[in-house]
Amino acid sequence: MEVRGMGEAKVVITFETTTQAMAWERACKEHGLPGRLIPMPVVISANCGLAWLASPEDRDVLLRWAEELALRYDQIVEMEMG
């Protein structure tokens, strides 16, 4: 999914549950992975009110680690944020 607007390009990873979001945050902190947990942007519809925000260039490394650590997520949205 891609959302265009004005601002800097970002990758937003959404979750089905808060538990998934917290597990993602814990794993990223433990492994020094880029990004941070944010409130869900209003333009994205998702079950959980939290999302992981990262730069587009970090997308591949995050997805590799997600697979390696069996981290679950709902969707990945590329969007511009101001």
Legacy VTK file of the C-alpha trace (Angstrom):
# vtk DataFile Version 3.0
C-alpha trace
ASCII
DATASET POLYDATA
POINTS 82 float
0.000 0.000 0.000
1.228 3.505 -0.752
-0.076 6.837 0.585
1.095 10.059 -1.049
1.124 13.421 0.660
3.581 16.127 1.492
6.638 15.282 3.493
9.398 12.755 3.892
9.000 9.173 2.630
8.528 6.635 5.430
7.640 2.992 5.879
4.854 2.249 8.354
4.447 -1.321 9.567
1.036 -2.084 11.063
-0.007 -4.801 13.475
-3.144 -6.794 14.193
-2.644 -6.607 17.966
-0.880 -4.490 20.543
0.999 -7.626 21.606
2.534 -7.881 18.113
3.529 -4.197 18.226
5.185 -4.554 21.631
7.042 -7.721 20.548
8.288 -5.877 17.445
9.497 -2.936 19.566
11.254 -5.216 22.058
13.014 -7.192 19.299
14.104 -4.056 17.432
15.560 -2.535 20.595
17.357 -5.771 21.510
18.922 -6.060 18.044
19.579 -2.354 17.453
17.177 -2.158 14.518
16.017 1.208 13.164
12.636 2.806 13.704
10.221 3.565 16.497
6.714 2.779 17.668
4.137 5.490 16.859
0.367 5.981 17.110
-1.344 4.670 13.967
-1.586 7.415 11.312
-5.250 8.282 10.698
-4.976 7.585 6.950
-4.294 3.885 7.628
-6.990 1.462 8.699
-5.697 -1.236 11.056
-6.830 -3.240 14.079
-4.064 -2.055 16.404
-3.566 1.603 17.306
0.226 1.329 17.064
2.621 1.140 14.111
6.373 0.929 13.499
7.872 3.910 11.663
11.123 3.590 9.712
12.931 4.989 6.701
12.329 3.306 3.327
15.992 2.265 3.131
15.515 0.250 6.353
12.578 -1.768 5.001
14.571 -4.769 3.752
16.655 -5.171 6.912
13.519 -4.961 9.076
11.745 -7.589 6.993
14.750 -9.916 7.099
14.869 -9.651 10.890
11.087 -10.074 11.117
11.421 -13.372 9.275
14.478 -14.427 11.295
12.775 -13.658 14.621
9.284 -14.797 13.519
7.854 -11.340 14.211
4.295 -10.873 13.028
2.836 -7.785 11.374
-0.261 -6.889 9.384
0.818 -4.690 6.483
3.581 -2.428 5.235
2.576 1.016 4.011
4.857 3.431 2.208
3.771 7.004 2.819
4.928 10.580 3.030
4.838 12.142 6.473
5.425 15.774 7.365
LINES 1 83
82 0 1 2 3 4 5 6 7 8 9 10 11 12 13 14 15 16 17 18 19 20 21 22 23 24 25 26 27 28 29 30 31 32 33 34 35 36 37 38 39 40 41 42 43 44 45 46 47 48 49 50 51 52 53 54 55 56 57 58 59 60 61 62 63 64 65 66 67 68 69 70 71 72 73 74 75 76 77 78 79 80 81
